[in-house]
């Protein structure tokens, strides 16, 4: 029961984190107009941060599949 | 190069023939012909999903978008795609469950069942037809123009376009969705390898990433930030595009079908993660190609720029692979879209399966011909036309979600609201009415309107009907 509750909690955390990441991306935190510093490996700010956010989202998707309430269920359940 | 190209083209065509013959069924039914038996594993699923999603639009459109509008292109597509895969995990199981309960044949039929109204099915079908046809056409047109520019003596634009349509019709009509899925795998791998090699070569031209961006800064520093040199990437444009793109798995039938035909839930999950990685890996090189173009060919047309970067600046064998990769990219997306329109038609037909399937196959040929005609008259704005397609089909998302998440029909409010929104959107595309109101894009306003209608509808029906449970 406790494990099920934990799974539900982690699933919610994944959902909230993903939504927050998505919303933040459309603010000046990720897309400040006319700004390309600080850069990493020469990459301008919006690009490297955009890549980072995308990678985090894919990793989050992986965890979401682990904690999804129906991840262990078969289709017929 | 011609000799190498002919050899690779022959191998490619032979592979398509073999795949279509291997997957050919003697007894065709809706289940095995249109839905590939619904037993697709995660690896095959990832490649077919990716090849359907990433098309000419990725290989030609995105480098050109990076070259013209700058690094905001990453947020426009790559970020939106990774958000989309999260949504597949979040909502995909609900879609699969509803599809299974209602004996899924196509999204139009599913909506007709969910709303207990044929009108809902017609709205879905017409929406898919209107907004997918231009998308199919631009794939074909993009490659036909490119091939004509590269080999001006060989065939006219309509000749290349007709040839591609013929190839895709031949193997998809023979082997059905299974043939398309296997050829998607072949095309997806080819596309990925070609784009990575060209991207690497573009980066090598500068030596490293730092040197590349230094050059870009000297040439056109506006490319290194939003909104880009032409001011396209405003937060509003990016957000509206984001909404349109993340809805693709539920609103574009060729993609929705791929969620439904996965073997089981875990295969779907693994497929989603794979597509997320695939998106990053494939869009990164398009950025490199775009930045290379921004420095070397800032003023060339799209076709000339692509021709230079993937043919003139590459070794002969890579250039030959790239040309086949481009054709494969266009074909893998277009065949899925045309085939999906056939599936949508089938889902609205009632009658003996064999007879209905015959009508569907004739329908597929008809859709292909419409796409061919449209490809000869459409605009060259590859990415923006694709975005219009995404935005148009995204207007169906609230109706589709209402249909999926509410247990019983919720009246005809949603189908009517969706039809009205699509009609208004089309009027704006035709220039009859403005596309901005109070400084807000019309597609965004319409999406908000249909979503609000869906939410109010759901709340009003809440007491009568419990929310759908998986």
Interface residues (C-beta under 8 A of the other chain):
Chain A: X15 X18 X22 X25 X26 X27 X30 X31 X32 X33 X34 X35 X36 X39 X41 X42 X43 X44 X45 X46 X47 X50 X51 X53 X54 X55 X57 X58 X60 X61 X62 X64 X65 X68 X69 X70 X71 X73 X74 X75
Chain B: X71 X72 X74 X75 X78 X79 X81 X82 X83 X85 X86 X89 X90 X93 X96 X97 X100 X208 X209 X210 X211 X212 X213 X214 X217 X221 X222 X224 X225 X226 X227 X233 X235 X238 X239 X242 X264 X265 X266 X269 X270 X272 X273 X276 X277 X279 X280 X284 X287 X470
